Amino acid sequence: MSLSRRAFVQTVGIGAAGAITSSLIGARGREHAIWSTFETPLFAADNPIILASNENPLGPGEKVLNAVRAAFGPTGAPGGRYPFSAEGEVRDAIAAHFTLKPENVLIGTGSTQILRTATQVYTSPSRPLVGSIPTYEECAGYAETITNAPVRGVKMDSNLKLDLGATIAAAKGAGLIFYCNPNNPTATAVGGKDTRDFIEKVNRSSPNTTILVDEAYYDYVTDPSYETMIPLAIQNPRVIVARTFSKAYGMAGLRIGYAIGHPQTIREMANWESGGSITVLALKAALVAINHDPAYLAAERARNKAARDFTIKWFADRGMKSTDSQANFLFVNIGRPVTGFRNACAELGVRVARDFPPFERTHCRISIGTMDEMKKATEVFGKVVAPATAAA
Ligand SMILES: Cc1ncc(COP(=O)(O)O)c(C=O)c1O
């Protein structure tokens, strides 16, 4: 099959808008090869304000940092050991934290590894992947390039939330649904009851389809109707929850995440991913973060909400509407193509995210930094949008 045919994505609900190709939903997962197109150089000398990758701008909490420093011990010896037993300790600690059994937990090198493993195990040329357009593209990119699974994209609803009815229709006969909640890049979330009803309907209409619920932004949700699907996942072999230490815990650079699920599902994934790739430093950090840093998490939530509210209001006051953000980023209608806006912001030292088709002509994804950063960034946004506004 030629690359162009393979790259075609069946799209549900796109209608006359036409075909959406893999480059729209598969880019991120493969983008390391062309990283400089999208990413801010981490060690950039000009010290830009980075609002491009949904990270915690403060990094790990002090307790985690101290534990990582101490992990080497006076001789540095632990850093010279393989991490195998530490993987077991972290798995046990995560299980204890949620009052689960260790066999309900699989840890990975970031939740990216969990997403890839689920796609590897549950998709194939005859078992398609279903995901919204747009969403976080790791699974779609992996399906298209590694498992050769067809990818079915489902348009979002008018509030840029997951369209549950259209997803159920698209899921018939699928191997895996990537259910990103809150969804990256649209920042919207679906409530707990709606998600549970959705899962029940999919279980009935397509019993062999696994649903991967990505809760990467769980800690930032403020909508009281939202719920984690962990209690369901441990009972239901067709549901997996993915979590990460990369977001609210501030550990994106350390690379550790995990899956929670039914023991049978965890075993199926663990058979593919046998471990050994997480560093001792990340394991030590996770061990401390999961149990001993609730105050850091509470402060991070409050910090994000205050800076998020400030930024949403700044845009709203200028007629630019954001979606209902339940995460540490905004998806805001800036009413102009994002490329020009992004380039002009970069010139002035503020990096915002890449394009997210099919919204690249209207919506920009802006990660939430510290309040101080958002104040400086909005000054820059003001300068960038001012000429167009004045001309309008
Ligand atoms: C929805 C979602 N899932 C997973 C990831 C990957 O996170 P990590 O591999 O750092 O855990 C991201 C990163 O931005 C994300 O937005």
Ligand as a Chemical Component Dictionary entry (heavy atoms), coordinates in Angstrom:
data_LIG
# 
_chem_comp.id                   LIG 
_chem_comp.type                 NON-POLYMER 
_chem_comp.pdbx_formal_charge   0 
_chem_comp.three_letter_code    LIG 
# 
loop_
_chem_comp_atom.comp_id 
_chem_comp_atom.atom_id 
_chem_comp_atom.alt_atom_id 
_chem_comp_atom.type_symbol 
_chem_comp_atom.charge 
_chem_comp_atom.model_Cartn_x 
_chem_comp_atom.model_Cartn_y 
_chem_comp_atom.model_Cartn_z 
_chem_comp_atom.pdbx_ordinal 
LIG C1 C1 C 0 -3.057 14.205 26.582 1  
LIG C2 C2 C 0 -1.631 13.860 26.755 2  
LIG N1 N1 N 0 -1.307 12.590 26.993 3  
LIG C3 C3 C 0 -0.029 12.214 27.152 4  
LIG C4 C4 C 0 0.987  13.133 27.037 5  
LIG C5 C5 C 0 2.398  12.645 27.171 6  
LIG O1 O1 O 0 2.870  12.930 28.410 7  
LIG P1 P1 P 0 4.139  12.201 29.047 8  
LIG O2 O2 O 0 4.687  11.216 28.083 9  
LIG O3 O3 O 0 5.097  13.284 29.344 10 
LIG O4 O4 O 0 3.580  11.534 30.266 11 
LIG C6 C6 C 0 0.693  14.472 26.793 12 
LIG C7 C7 C 0 1.782  15.467 26.669 13 
LIG O5 O5 O 0 1.626  16.600 26.370 14 
LIG C8 C8 C 0 -0.653 14.839 26.639 15 
LIG O6 O6 O 0 -1.002 16.095 26.371 16 
# 
loop_
_chem_comp_bond.comp_id 
_chem_comp_bond.atom_id_1 
_chem_comp_bond.atom_id_2 
_chem_comp_bond.value_order 
_chem_comp_bond.pdbx_ordinal 
LIG C1 C2 SING 1  
LIG C2 N1 SING 2  
LIG C2 C8 DOUB 3  
LIG N1 C3 DOUB 4  
LIG C3 C4 SING 5  
LIG C4 C5 SING 6  
LIG C4 C6 DOUB 7  
LIG C5 O1 SING 8  
LIG O1 P1 SING 9  
LIG P1 O2 DOUB 10 
LIG P1 O3 SING 11 
LIG P1 O4 SING 12 
LIG C6 C7 SING 13 
LIG C6 C8 SING 14 
LIG C7 O5 DOUB 15 
LIG C8 O6 SING 16 
# 
